[in-house]
Each structure stands twice: as structure tokens, then as C-alpha cells.
Amino acid sequence: MKTKEPFPQHVDQLFTDSRVATMANSAYSIIENGCIGVTGKKIAWVGPKQALPEDYRNKCDQILDCKNRFILPGFVDCHTHLVWAGSRSNEFEMRLKGVTYEQIARKGGGIVSTVSATRKAAVETLFDLASKRLEALLKNGITTVEIKTGYGLNLETELKMLDVVNLLNQRFAQHIEATFLGAHTLPPEYKGNRKAYLDLVINKMLPKVKSQGIATAVDVFCENIAFSLDETKQIFKKAIDLGFNVKLHAEQLSDSKGAAIASQFNALSCDHLEYLSFESAQTMAEKNVTAVLLPGAFYFLKEEQKPPIKIFRQLKIPMAVATDLNPGSSPVHSMPLVLNMACILFGMTCEEAILGATINGAKALGLENLKGSIETGKDADFVVWDIQTPADLCYLAGLSPIKMVVIKGAVQYEKNDSHS
């Protein structure tokens, strides 16, 4: 973290009188009485106020007094399924009565029920529904969002979902990364004919998704109720050949060894990982694969097997944290709530959890050079919080004490109240 750089000859905006938790160097890295200079869409300077030149006011178009509030990088939500139609609150009630997620899926519920509703929905309907969710994420300090497909499971609807993601990216300030998840589950019309659906995904869907030009990554749900190791390998090989990044839903319900396979393909991330073995974790460490932890799904599914946090620490595997926003297993729209869950349910420290929602979330998307920390040259994505310490973001469960959200140098949300 460079704080001795000379102040630029000119900045568009200077955010002063703040406490800046830069999240650089894998720590809070707090600058007391800190300032952030922004030029265009980038951070032009970060440092303590005493390092400003005497004539700094003449070098700024606008000076914003943050009144000793905390500034942190915008949250990077690196795992969501934000585009869908329909509701699965009935399944929530079923699970409360003792029916398992796997039992619901095998009886035609789960992902398949959302697929049916999403296939029927028009682009305009999906956009309106997704817009409300994306706006809620913005008001929780999320400035970068990954959105997966996987509720189409046919070529038409998968491409339709990506069109919706593209519309969201055009009309909302947040940076959006689109991921193709055609291998989410087997659609009902292919029951008993897995080979034909795998052929559809590999030889028709993937090339069409590539030519559409919206998705940058390919994901697979590798699990005993979804896709096997061999099927995952086949999909990944084609995805890599087409120039996609890859990532994997792995080890959520069992130790399927998917993480080891994903590591062989240099995956950006493996996500869930409750049943991850030490051997598979070693392969992730060797290939610098980020572990994405999803406490919302753990909570909603009332799981008991926790991801191996101690192993991640031991092997120095970056731990990201995400909402996993989806209609079935994690209808969670609040990153502060997820941070609280990460600490209480998984035993992460507050610093680890916040790193997970910032710089490590950016690593899980391959965006660590642009997002996730407040450093010179990075995108000016940050949030002004009305808190006493960064740990408040984990401690004040469900509360989102935001004052201002800045994305690429522009204020995109500001909370005005009589106490400010």
C-alpha cells in the first residue's frame, strides 16, 4: 500500500476526514484521518491528510468531508443467481418440516421449479424482478456482482438470462460479471438421457454463449444430484478451449473431489466446499484457487458440516464470502448479514470475513487488479459507512449503516437522514 506518493496536480474529488480501511495487504490496513483522491473513474491518491500539500484545495474540483466515518472498498459479491422468476417459499416451509434439499430436488422441486417459472417469463419480467434485487444489493454496499445463469437449462432460456444480465449491466452502475451455468442440474425433459443433455451443453450451448459475448466464465454444479467428475471435465475442457474462465460448485453435499478437478483446470474459484478434503484443498492452494464460502446457503439449509476454515488458513487459501442470492437455498440480499453468518456459523474473524467480501471476492472473479481494495490505480468503488470500526459490519447483524456508495468515481446511492 503506497501512501507516500506525491499528490497529483489535479483530482476531480477528494474525500477527506475519514478512516480508510483499504483492505490492502490482506488486512484492514487502516489509514487514520485518511483521504481518497479520485480522477475520472479511478483512485488517483490514497493517504493520510497530513500528507496533503498545503495548496491541495486548489488542486481539487470537489472536496467531500466524510466527518470521520469509515470508508471501505465496495463489496464484491462473487456468487449470485440473481436472475430468476417464481418463488420457492413453499420449499422453505417443507424444509422446516424436515424434508431435505436433496429430497425436494428428487421430487421435481428445487432448481427445476425455478427453471419452469424462468422459462415462461419474458425478458421484461425477468429484468424487473432482477432490478429490484440488484438495487437492494447496491443499498447494502455491493458494487460488483457476479450473476450466474442455470435456471434455463435450454439454449433459448440460458441466452435469455444472459440478455437480462446484459441489460442490468447497461442500466445499473454496479460492475457485473456473467457466468454460464447450463450444467446446473439435469432438466426434466432429459431425464434418463444425460448424454444428450451433456452434448447440448458442450456442443451447442457453450459455442452460442461464447458468440453472444456476455458471459466470461463457465460454472458447473458437481455433485451426486447434479454432474459427475467426468462430465465436469468434459465441460471444462470445452470451456477452456473457447476462452472462458471456469469455476465450480464443489463439495457442498458430499466430498465429490470436484475441487481437485477444478484446480487442474486453473479455476478461478471453488464454491461452497463444506465437504472439502485436505488433499483437494492442497490442489487448490497449489493452483491459487479461491475458496468461496456461502454461509447463507449453509444457514437456510440447516447444514451441519462446516467448510474447513482451519485448513484454508493453514494452506493460505484466499477465502471469499458471497450472498449466493438465489430463490431456493439462499434468498439473502444483505452482505452485512452474510458477514455475521460467516463469523458466527463458520468461525471466521471479522477481518477475514470483510476481506472475503472485498479483495478476496475480487480474486474469485479475476478482478483483484481493479476491485476489492482502496489503492492507487484501482476503480474508485468504495462505501462510506457510519460505523465505529470495520467489525461493526459483522457485529450489527442485518443492519446496513451506509452513508454513501461510490462506483467508478460517481455517487450512486446516498442515504440522507436527520442525524447525518
C-alpha positions, -999 to +999 in steps of 0.1 A: +000+000+000+016+032-012+009+062+010+040+083+001+031+090-035+031+127-044-004+142-046-015+146-082-016+180-099-053+177-101-081+154-088-118+156-095-129+147-060-111+145-027-128+125+001-113+138+034-116+134+071-123+097+070-108+065+084-099+044+054-098+006+057-081-001+025-082-039+028-048-040+011-021-064+021-047-090+034-056-068+064-078-039+074-047-016+067-064+014+082-053+049+074-064+073+102-076+107+091-073+094+056-082+109+022-090+094-012-084+114-044-105+104-074-099+114-110-124+101-136-133+065-126-100+057-108-084+062-074-057+088-080-043+090-045-048+075-010-031+086+021-033+105+054-045+141+055-011+153+068+005+141+036-016+165+015+002+195+001-006+229+016-023+240-016-043+208-020-076+227-021-065+244-053-059+210-069-094+196-063-127+203-081-147+190-052-139+182-015-162+159+004-159+159+042-167+124+054-169+135+091-146+108+105-168+080+090-152+048+078-145+042+041-141+006+028-139-009-007-173-017-022-183-052-015-177-078-043-205-103-043-187-131-063-215-157-063-252-150-071-280-165-091-298-131-092-320-136-124-350-159-118-388-159-118-412-176-093-410-183-056-399-212-035-411-201-001-432-234-001-400-254-001-387-233+028-417-244+047-412-280+036-376-280+049-388-266+082-410-297+085-380-320+079-378-325+041-342-323+029-330-302+000-320-334-019-354-349-013-371-318-027-349-319-057-355-355-065-393-349-064-391-322-091-387-292-068-357-272-062-339-259-092-363-275-116-393-255-102-374-222-108-365-234-143-401-238-152-410-203-140-380-187-156-386-204-190-421-189-190-411-154-180-405-127-206-372-107-207-390-077-193-404-096-164-370-111-155-354-077-158-379-060-135-375-088-109-337-088-111-336-049-110-352-049-075-327-074-062-297-056-077-309-023-062-312-040-028-276-052-032-264-016-040-280-003-009-261-029+011-228-016-003-223-042-031-206-026-061-195-056-081-218-086-087-214-120-103-246-134-119-250-170-130-275-185-154-287-220-148-324-215-145-330-220-182-313-254-190-322-250-226-304-228-252-332-203-256-337-195-219-300-196-210-293-170-237-324-150-225-310-149-190-277-136-203-296-109-223-312-099-190-278-097-173-265-076-202-295-052-197-287-050-160-251-042-168-261-014-191-286+002-168-271-002-134-238+013-121-226-019-105-199-039-124-215-073-134-197-105-143-219-130-161-213-168-156-229-195-177-242-224-155-260-245-181-247-275-161-267-267-130-289-297-130-305-321-155-337-307-170-368-329-167-371-334-205-336-351-204-343-374-175-328-407-184-307-392-212-278-374-195-255-379-225-278-359-248-280-330-224-242-330-219-239-330-257-263-300-258-243-280-232-209-288-247-215-287-284-244-262-288-248-240-257-212-232-250-204-220-285-236-200-287-229-184-253-194-175-264-206-159-296-232-140-276-203-123-258-218-117-224-206-145-201-170-145-192-169-177-171-184-212-170-196-229-138-207-265-131-226-280-102-205-311-095-225-332-070-242-365-067-276-349-076-260-329-105-230-336-127-202-361-123-164-356-123-161-369-158-189-347-171-174-317-153-140-324-171-157-326-205-175-292-199-144-275-186-122-287-214-146-272-240-150-240-219-112-235-217-109-242-254-134-214-261-115-190-238-138-189-208-127-188-172-140-217-151-153-221-116-171-249-097-199-256-072-180-282-053-182-303-022-215-288-009-233-320-001-205-346-003-168-350-010-170-354-047-134-345-054-146-317-077-123-291-062-092-311-073-106-314-108-113-276-109-078-269-097-064-289-126-082-266-149-069-235-131-103-225-119-109-190-105-128-204-076-144-234-059-176-225-041-194-240-010-167-266+000-183-279+032-170-314+025-136-304+011-108-329+019-073-318+029-059-334-003-083-314-025-075-282-006-038-288-013-045-288-050-064-255-046-035-240-028-010-251-054-031-235-082-041-204-062-078-212-065-100-190-042-124-207-018-158-190-020-178-196+012-216-193+012-230-191+048-264-181+036-270-215+020-255-232+050-279-213+072-311-218+051-304-255+045-297-260+082-264-278+073-241-291+100-208-298+081-188-265+081-162-256+055-126-263+067-116-228+077-085-240+096-073-258+065-078-227+044-058-207+070-031-234+072-027-235+034-031-198+029-060-203+005-079-170+000-114-171+015-141-152-003-176-147+011-207-141-010-245-139-006-253-168-030-285-149-037-310-174-051-346-185-046-341-219-031-312-221-007-301-185+000-327-158-006-302-134+011-298-098-001-276-084+027-238-087+027-236-075+063-259-103+073-237-128+054-206-114+072-223-120+105-232-156+095-196-162+083-183-152+117-210-169+139-215-201+118-181-206+102-158-191+129-142-166+106-128-134+122-143-101+113-112-092+093-113-125+074-150-121+066-146-085+053-115-095+033-138-122+019-163-097+007-138-073-008-103-082-021-108-120-019-142-117-036-124-098-064-098-126-066-126-151-071-137-132-102-102-125-115-107-088-108-082-082-080-062-057-101-093-035-104-116-041-074-117-051-038-092-027-022-086+011-020-053+015-038-040+040-064-049+030-099-079+008-090-115+016-098-130+042-074-155+018-059-160+024-022-186+029+005-188+054+033-201+037+064-215+053+096-197+029+119-171+030+147-150+001+135-150-022+105-160-051+128-194-033+131-202-046+096-201-081+110-214-073+145-246-053+137-264-082+122-286-072+092-280-035+097-266-016+067-254+017+081-244+032+048-239+069+042-227+068+005-219+044-022-194+055-049-189+034-081-162+044-106-160+079-090-197+087-091-220+087-061-247+061-069-265+060-036-266+084-007-286+080+025-299+113+038-313+114+073-318+140+101-289+125+121-262+129+095 
